[in-house]
Amino acid sequence: MPPSESGRGEAEGNDAAESRMRGSNQSGLRAHNRRAVLSLIRRNGRLAKAEIARRTGLSPQTASVIMRELEADELVLRDQPQRGRVGQPSIPMRLNPDGAFSLGLKIGRRSVDLVLMDFIGRIRAHERIAYAFPRLRQILDFIAKAEPTLRGTLPGPLAGRVVGLGVALPFELWSWADDIGAPEGAMDEWRDLDVKAVLATVTDLPVDLANDATAACAAENVFGSAQTADFLYFFVGAFVGGGIVMNGDLVSGRRGNAGALGSMPIPAPDGGYAQLIDFASLYLLEKSFEARGGDMLAVWRGERSWERFGPMLDQWIDKAAYGLAHAIVAASSVYDFECALIDGRFPAAVRTRLAERTAAVVATIERKGLFPVTVRPGTIGADAREIGSASLPFFARYLLDHQVFFTDAE
């Protein structure tokens, strides 16, 4: 039967996300209860059965049955017993990293990445290529070659535990052709493309889709260590994007476009307005380097390439920080975020510099009537979009759904 009022009272001290996990002893909700238990363990790292029962509102007997099933399915492992003052020692349970695997595909404007991720969010293997602009045939050929390579890194018994392919790609990918210098009409093939149907020609795995910036934000929310339930999130890629998390939930909005931060109007220093993408996108650094005779794809060729940028990087950070700071202050007038997290496709040192510079600019902007918002680097890093995409199959099959994930990004 449903948890009692007293059971609800015991869970009041838990965070908002956990309070929504309460299931039921009814057999028809067994799948939900399994997801709730796995999600609770994932969030906390490890938990004993008694604590799982208390936080979910399940009876101790039902919690024990579910834990035995999950252990038999090799989705959870027993940790070292913990002795208390009285009674038998409790045995915490944790997710089994080898319990399930997924593939995460990030299709970007300048590169495509495919990762193999385990059940606790660690990337086990990674393949990527860079390009001037995304071409469908090139990407399909890449997947056809990279997928068996990644799956082949798993020992025989584990290879069968790859449960799906998650895909993250920008909203209306074709509409950015002019901005990235693609030939006229070269990206029209992405318009109205049935991504799932096309990918079915090169993989036998179930496919789930998400917007790339949304996936990055979700990765921070699910696997990050920011320790905040209310944050504004920016991911700086070829074009900046982002997301918003309120009370521990990644918010999708009425039409799935909440957190479209790249489109936020920013006052131009010389008058008028532009959008955040015109201040805090890596294509600006790319174009600046190319104008000085450099390789326009250097931004995407690894950390060592960043050593070539010199003063151009300083100028880009100043400009990006200006745009991000104004976006943060504007967003904080709509909702009182605890912090703003800045991540992106750049080395950790650049991420730290950008966050620090943005915080400094925020301090110079009039904020009367607003609560302070701290600015911090994101905790996932350059692979946030890939990790977010790879988590889609896990939420589809094992964890409580994040509804924003399943808004089609086609």
Order of alpha helices (4+ residues) and beta strands (2+ residues): alpha-alpha-alpha-alpha-alpha-beta-beta-beta-beta-beta-alpha-alpha-beta-alpha-alpha-beta-alpha-beta-beta-beta-beta-beta-alpha-alpha-beta-alpha-beta-alpha
